Amino acid sequence: MDICVRDVRFRYACATQCAVSGVTFTVRAGEKVALVGASGCGKSTLLRLIAGLERPSYGVIAIGGHIVADARTFVPAERRGIGYVFQDYALFPHMTVAQNIVFGLRSWGKHQKQQRCDELLSLISLEAYARAYPHELSGGQQQRVALARALAPQPAALLLDEPFSNLDAALHEEIRAQLAHMLSRARVTTICVTHDESDTIGLADRVLHLSGCAIVEPVRAALHAVGRA
Ligand code: ADP
């Protein structure tokens, strides 16, 4: 499922300046892209626009060949078939870890749900916490549960906003490697906002640099694309 962003602009209601001003790029189906850029340049806002949590003021967003946002169309987040993990995690506080993870699997059978939940608990190394509640977890553990919940319904596309920011170095590397393998195997189109150079190497096929209104592909990514990195 490819993601096309064409000349997208967006200004928050209370703001005087655009948070995103005229951004254009395409992520091919199955491609994993790291989105980097200075703090405040609009990376999180861009993910929120693609997810359907904000509506562009101008421009077009298409997912899997279907327009999901333009001047006349706005497909809400729950109908875009995209998984996302934002920085606030937004876990359901009254549900256990396991219940949070299977939340999006309402149409699955009990056995399938259990199997998927076990698989994801293993991915995030939280097998012992299935019955814990979010308030009993550290920030890093909550972040891992949010990741598992987003992956559970096997979305064709995934948006990640600093998904490893609360993990220590060893766990960061381990979970990123497993995630990269899982995303490649399932050909999940992925956009990952990160400030960590190791994520651009360990997770992404390509790096997109958001700078002002432009997307720039750095030299390293361009060399990588022609097999010279
Ligand atoms: P980044 O993810 O690159 O750090 P953001 O997308 O979070 O950047 O923010 C882009 C711009 O939009 C910043 O100037 C920020 O202050 C502003 N902004 C972000 N969220 C809001 C909001 N909810 N209301 C108003 N302005 C916002």
Residues whose N, C-alpha, C, O or C-beta is under 5 A from the ligand:
A	BS01	ADP	Y12 A15 A19 A38 S39 G40 C41 G42 K43 S44 T45
